[in-house]
Amino acid sequence: MKKLSILLLSLVGFLALSGCVAYPVPYDNGPHYRGGPGPRYDRDGDGVSDRYDRRPNNPYRY
């Protein structure tokens, strides 16, 4: 009985300690988009490039 209780206690201790596993988690910041549309890009489609457009998100304003 004494051997069985020692064996059972050591088994429980081993299982309790083996459940805690730490490993490094890689951090991901998402996709990286390089470059951009450039200075000639016209976001709102009004014919004036965003570089010279006073309001590049408003298609009704030049």
Summary of the structure (lengths in Angstrom):
residues: 62
radius of gyration: 32.1
end to end distance: 91.2
largest distance: 91.2
contacts: 86
relative contact order: 0.10
helix: 27%
strand: 0%
